[in-house]
Amino acid sequence: MRSLAGSLINIVQGDQWEDLRAPATSIPIRGNTGDPGDDTDGSLLFDKDTNEQIAIIYQMPHGWDRGNVRFHAHWAKSTAASGTVWWQERHRIWDNNAVTPDWSAWASATGVSLTVGADTKMRISSFPEWSMSGMKGSCMISVQLRRNASASGAVTGSPTDSYAADVRLWEADCHYKMDVGSITEVPTY
C-alpha cells in the first residue's frame, strides 16, 4: 500500500529505481568460508584457485514499493588477461517477526553489462530477480556471493571460470523500486 504522496509522485514521474548498497569497504571478510583478500584501495580480491565468498545483510527501506528485488555485483579483473569469471549468489529473505529461513540454492549470474574481454574495465553482473511476495518494509535479506573458481566447464554447456588471476569486487547491491516512504515508523504493509 503506497502513501497518497507516493502514489501521486508515481503517477507524475513513473517508477523510480534505487540502490541498496554494500560497498566492498563495508563488507566484513572475516569468518566466511574462503575469505577473499583485500586490496589497498578497499576492493576485495577473489582468488582463482579457491572458492571465496562474502556475506552481506540488507534491510529493505521504508520507501521500497514492495516489488521484487534485483541483485548485482560490480567487479573488474585485476589484470588485462583473457578468461571468464563465474559469480554465484544464494540468499534468504524474511519478514519482521519471522524465523530466518534456509538458504536458497546457488544461482549463477545471468547477465553482464559488458562482454568479458582482455581488459580491466568495471562490469556489473546481474542475477535472477528475487520474489519479495508478502514481505513488509524493513524485512531482511541475507546474501552470500562467491566466485566459483572451481567451475571448469567440463560438462558441455556448464559454466566456466577460466580467468587465472584475482577478480576485484567493488560493490554488491540490490536494485528496488521506491515509493516516498512509510506512513508509520514501523511498517505494517
Secondary structure in CASP SS format (residue, H / E / C, confidence):
PFRMAT SS
TARGET T0000
AUTHOR 0000-0000-0000
METHOD secondary structure of the structure
MODEL  1
M C 1.00
R C 1.00
S C 1.00
L H 1.00
A H 1.00
G H 1.00
S H 1.00
L H 1.00
I H 1.00
N H 1.00
I H 1.00
V H 1.00
Q H 1.00
G C 1.00
D C 1.00
Q E 1.00
W E 1.00
E E 1.00
D E 1.00
L E 1.00
R C 1.00
A C 1.00
P E 1.00
A H 1.00
T H 1.00
S H 1.00
I C 1.00
P C 1.00
I C 1.00
R C 1.00
G C 1.00
N C 1.00
T C 1.00
G C 1.00
D C 1.00
P C 1.00
G E 1.00
D E 1.00
D C 1.00
T C 1.00
D C 1.00
G C 1.00
S C 1.00
L E 1.00
L E 1.00
F E 1.00
D C 1.00
K C 1.00
D C 1.00
T C 1.00
N C 1.00
E E 1.00
Q E 1.00
I E 1.00
A E 1.00
I E 1.00
I E 1.00
Y E 1.00
Q E 1.00
M C 1.00
P C 1.00
H C 1.00
G C 1.00
W E 1.00
D C 1.00
R C 1.00
G C 1.00
N C 1.00
V E 1.00
R E 1.00
F E 1.00
H E 1.00
A E 1.00
H E 1.00
W E 1.00
A E 1.00
K E 1.00
S C 1.00
T C 1.00
A C 1.00
A C 1.00
S C 1.00
G C 1.00
T C 1.00
V C 1.00
W C 1.00
W E 1.00
Q E 1.00
E E 1.00
R E 1.00
H E 1.00
R E 1.00
I E 1.00
W E 1.00
D C 1.00
N C 1.00
N C 1.00
A C 1.00
V C 1.00
T C 1.00
P C 1.00
D C 1.00
W C 1.00
S C 1.00
A C 1.00
W C 1.00
A E 1.00
S E 1.00
A C 1.00
T C 1.00
G E 1.00
V E 1.00
S C 1.00
L C 1.00
T C 1.00
V C 1.00
G C 1.00
A C 1.00
D C 1.00
T C 1.00
K C 1.00
M C 1.00
R E 1.00
I E 1.00
S E 1.00
S E 1.00
F C 1.00
P C 1.00
E C 1.00
W E 1.00
S C 1.00
M C 1.00
S C 1.00
G C 1.00
M C 1.00
K C 1.00
G C 1.00
S C 1.00
C C 1.00
M E 1.00
I E 1.00
S E 1.00
V E 1.00
Q E 1.00
L E 1.00
R E 1.00
R E 1.00
N C 1.00
A C 1.00
S C 1.00
A C 1.00
S E 1.00
G C 1.00
A C 1.00
V C 1.00
T C 1.00
G C 1.00
S C 1.00
P C 1.00
T E 1.00
D C 1.00
S C 1.00
Y C 1.00
A C 1.00
A C 1.00
D C 1.00
V E 1.00
R E 1.00
L E 1.00
W E 1.00
E E 1.00
A E 1.00
D E 1.00
C E 1.00
H E 1.00
Y E 1.00
K E 1.00
M E 1.00
D C 1.00
V C 1.00
G C 1.00
S C 1.00
I C 1.00
T C 1.00
E C 1.00
V C 1.00
P C 1.00
T C 1.00
Y C 1.00
END
